[in-house]
Each structure stands twice: as structure tokens, then as C-alpha cells.
């Protein structure tokens, strides 16, 4: 079992930046890909970014050039650096991890609000 805990959300003005963190615990040896999704009110959860153990990354078109995913394998932590934030980035951001048996785990989410 993998447990994930996100942190770093909050209120930020348009154009500002936030860095989200997601710390993994439990069967961390089994983690393969980690990533981030988000869910805005009244909308489906949508893919943001993923990163593999070898730091290969993939991004949604909506955040390319603004968001950067990174990973510290020694700390079992994945980060999402978010720059040039827009009001439409307001959502609950969820961390996820896929293990070597293809099991998907989710964190509890952290709220990001972009507003003046």
C-alpha cells in the first residue's frame, strides 16, 4: 500500500506561483510513475502531469510552459511548481502514484485558489 499526502495549496493572486508537494509513504519501493491531476468545481478530474522514476515527464497542454513536475526519489516526494497562475487553475489538486503492479493510489487533495 502507498499513502500520499499533499501540501502547499492556498490562495494566490493571478500571475503568482505556488509549489505543491506530495510525500509518499508505505510501499515506496514499488512506486513507478507519480503525477498530478486536478478537479475544479462541477468538472471532471483532469490530468496535469506525470513523472517516471527516470524523471521522464509528460504534461497536459493547458499547463505546458507554466507548470513543472519534479521528483526527489530519496525523499519519496513529487513536486508541482506552478507559475503564471490563472483563475481557471483554481481546483483541488490530487497527487497520484502507480506502482509496479499497476495499482493507482491517490492523495486526499489540496485546494488551490487563484483570485485577486
N, C-alpha and C positions, 0 to 999 in steps of 0.2 A: 504494500500500500504506500502511496505517495500522498503527502499532505502539502498543500500550498497555501501560503499566507501573503497577501498583497499589502502594500503600504505605499504612501506617498501621494495619494489623491488629495484633492482640496479645491478651493476656489481660486481662479486665476483670471486676470483680465485678458481680453483678446490681444493676441500678439505675444503673450507671455509664454513661459516654459514651465514644465513640471517633469520630474523624473519618478517613474513608478518602479517599485522593487517587488520581487516575488521570491520568497525564500522557500525552498523545498526541504522536506524532512521525511523520514521514514525510509523506504527502499530507494534511496537516491542513486544507488549503483545501477539501478535498472532504467533510469531516465534516459531517453533518447532525445527527441525533439521537445523544445519548450516554446511557448508562444503567448500571444495576447489576442483577445477578442474584446469587443465592447458591445453594449446594448443600451441604446437610447430609449427614452420612454415611448411606448407604443410601437417600437420597432423590433425586428428580429436581431438576435445576436449576430454580429458580423466579424469576419476575420480581419485582424490588423497586421500581424507579423509573426514569423516563426524563426527559430534559430536551432541548428543542429549541434551535436556535440563537437563537431569540427568547425563551428561558427559560420556555416553557410546560412545565409539569410534570405527571407522572402517577405515581400510587403504587399499590402493592398495598394492599389493605385491611388486611393484617396489620401494616403499618408506618405507616399514616397517623397523623399526630399525634406520632409518635416519631422518624421519620427525615426528613431534609430533604436534597434533592439541589440542588446549585448548580453553576454553571459559570463559569469565567473564560476567555472566548474569547481574550483576549490571551495567556494562558499555555497555551492548549490543554489545560486541565485541568478535570476534573469532580470534585466532592467529594460525599461522602455523610456527613452529620452524623447520628450515631446516638445517641439519648438513651434513657434508661429501658430499658436493655438487659436482656433476659431470657435465661435459659439456652437457650431454644428458638431464640434468634437465633444460636447457635453454628453456624458454617458457613464454607466458603470463599466469599469474596465476589469476584465477577468483574465487571470493567468491560467495557463493550462500546460499539461505535460503528458507526453505519450511515452510509455515505457517500451522495453524491448519485446514485450508480449502484446504490444499494440493497445494496451489499456489506456484510456484517457481519463485524466484527473483534472478537476477544476478547483480554483480557489474560491473564496467567498465574495470577491469583488471589492473594488474601491471606487468611490464616487469622484468623478472629475467634472467640475462645473466651470465653464468659460463664460464669464459675464462681466460687464462693466458696472 
